């Protein structure tokens, strides 16, 4: 999923737009996690990127998306881009101590 979100609208307030962005991200992640796992895969992992433009995307962790959305709101940017790619994840076994 790659999407550009605008934080300017003549009738909708910024807080409501930010809430909608968070809802879209949460809905997409939930939908992807429900998909059947291929053989040998433990879970679905996500590669996330965030930036003010498509060219300025930088890698972030999935848990940091809300923080970056809040920063964009505080900086009063007109729009920002979020990219989330699904990839298979494999759990690492802990070393015995």
Secondary structure by P-SEA (a helix, b strand, c coil): cbbbbbcccccccaaaaaaaaaaaaaaaaaaaaaccccccccbbbbbccccccccbbbbbcccaaaaaaaaaaaacccbbbbbbbbbbbbbbbbccc
